């Protein structure tokens, strides 16, 4: 399993990726098994500090991502946008089918306790701040940080975290670089992560 895999609208999931994926459930959502173990540790550590996180989204099959994409596009077209306009708008917050990190099993969307939908102001909550401070210790990064939109191609998503392994997560968080930058500068050194 390549925990540094880059999946975005320009780099779709490799064919057959899901065949080699072992999934395990955490709080009713599925994750790649090592990611699941570290996610459980993160959730326990948070709770020990009085922080209760809701796990809103985990693994999404490519078919499910396709269904989400089509649903959002038709909703926007129902509001009068052309297909092109709808695709541009939806593409800012939803990956194309086959291009979502959620299909890797390595990504998690979080919210405050009891929430079942993403919140653009999650970074202002105690839960969101705790995650930003502590996620690297458990191998996770804030995958789409502010000020990096021109590199990731995705708007700031304070709720979306990605497992990359402890060492890489610490380095990225400490240096303030995103996964794309990390892979550009350090991929030779960290390919064994
Ligand atoms: Zn997400």
Boltz pocket constraint, residues with backbone or C-beta under 6 A from the ligand:
constraints:
  - pocket:
      binder: B
      contacts: [[A, 57], [A, 102], [A, 107], [A, 108], [A, 109], [A, 159], [A, 160], [A, 161]]
      max_distance: 6.0
